[in-house]
Amino acid sequence: MTKNDSIANGKGQGASTRSVHGGAERDKGFHSMTTPIVQTATYTFDNTAKVIEFLDKKVYGGELDREEYARYGNPSVWSLERRIADLEGADDAVVYPSGMSAVTSLFLTVLGPGTHIVMTDDCYRRTRQFCETTLKKFGIDTSIVPMGDCEALEAAIVPRKTRFIFTETPTNPYLRVADLSRLAELGKRHRALTLLDTTFATPVNLRPLEFGIDFVLHSATKYFGGHNDVLAGVIAGGAGRIKALKDARGILGNVIDPHQAFLVERGLKTLAVRVRHQNESALRVARFLENHAKIERVYYPGLESHPDHDIASAQMSGFGGVVSFEVAGDIKSTSDFIDRLRIPYIAPSLGGTESLIEQPAYFSYYDLSSEERLAIGIKDNLVRFALGIEDADDIIADLDESLSQVPANGGARQV
Ligand SMILES: *Cc1c(COP(=O)(O)O)cnc(C)c1O
C-alpha cells in the first residue's frame, strides 16, 4: 500500500482517524477485527507450481503477496509497516526489533568505506557511540556539530564523501528543534541523505517527509508502543530505499517478532489520543515550572523562552510530552526532589502511559565526572520529565508539593 491509496482507507485525514484505520487491511481469512499474530518461522506452498510462481515474481520482479521464510517477512509485521507509512505520509516503512537496530541497520546498509556522516551534538548517545566506534572501524567518519548551528553543519559537509546528515527533533534533553526545510535543502544541494529521528515528536506533531527529509526514524519503544512494554524501531521513506533496507534486514537478520509487532500496532491506535493529551499536559507543566521560584530554567519548545520556539511553532502541531528543567539546587537536592515525587517512576525512556523521570547526571552520563558532564552541557540539577497520560492537575500538584521542600538556599550550588 502506498500513500496514494490510503488516507486512513478513505475514512478521514485526522491524526486519530489515521491512527486507528490508516494502512489497516482487514484479515480476510478469519474475519478478525485485529491483525492476527502470525507466529510462524516458515510458510508452506501447496505444490511446486506455486513455488515457481512465487520465485518468478521474487527473482524477475512482481508484486509479492506472500513470504517463503520468516526472516524475509511476516504479515503481522507488514501490517505495522503499512500503518506507520500511512501516519508518516511515506511510501513505505521498515520495522526493526529496537530503535538502535533501525539506526545501525540503516548506516550499515547505506554507508561504505570512505563515506562520512554529519550529526548534531545532542543526538541519542548510543547512536553517536555507534558512529564513533563501530563505523569508524569500517572507515566511516563522523563529524559532530552543535545543534541549531546550520552554518557549522554546512561547513562540516565533505563534498562527495558525506552521505548522511543526521539529527533529531526535538532532541534529548534540551528539546532543540531543527529547521527541516533548511536541512532538506542542504542535503539536496550537497547530495547527502537527510535522516531525522523524530521519536520525541511522533507524526502526530511533525511529519518530516513533508519538508523534504529523506528518512524518518523512530524508537517505536517510546510513543508508538506507548505502554512501556515493548521495544521496536522503524524507518519510513521512499519505496526504493525502504525496499533496500528490507532486503538488507533479511540478510542482517534483525527481524522483529510478530508478537512485538502486534503490541506496537495496538499502541498505534491510541497514538494521537495519547500524544495530544501529553502535548497539553506538558505545556501546562512547563508553564507551571517556569513560574516556580525553585526552578532555575525550563526547556520546552512550546515556551516562548525556548531558543527554537519560533521554528517549532511553524513546523509542529504540538510540542511533545517531554519537559526538561533545572532545579534551583545541587545534585543532591535535585535527586531528593525526584525521590519525593509520587506519580512519575524513576526510569529511563519516555512516551508511555506512565510518567517517567530521570536526572541525566545519573542516568545516561553517570560514567562522566561533574566537569565532563558540564563540558557537554549536562548540569547536575537537570531533570527530564517524560509525561505519561495521568491528569495534569495531579502531576502539577505532585511537583508543587515536592518543590516546596527544596531548601531555599538550594544546597551547595555547583551550577
Ligand atoms: C530510545 C531512543 C532511541 C533508541 O531506541 P531503542 O528502541 O531503545 O533501541 C533512539 N533515539 C531516540 C531519540 C530515543 O529516545
The ligand as an ORCA input file, in Angstrom:
! r2SCAN-3c Opt
* xyz 0 1
  C      15.213      5.430     22.860
  C      15.728      6.165     21.697
  C      16.486      5.527     20.705
  C      16.859      4.080     20.805
  O      15.736      3.251     20.680
  P      15.600      1.809     21.381
  O      14.227      1.397     20.987
  O      15.783      1.996     22.844
  O      16.669      0.949     20.794
  C      16.910      6.282     19.631
  N      16.614      7.591     19.516
  C      15.900      8.235     20.455
  C      15.613      9.684     20.284
  C      15.427      7.548     21.571
  O      14.727      8.201     22.504
*
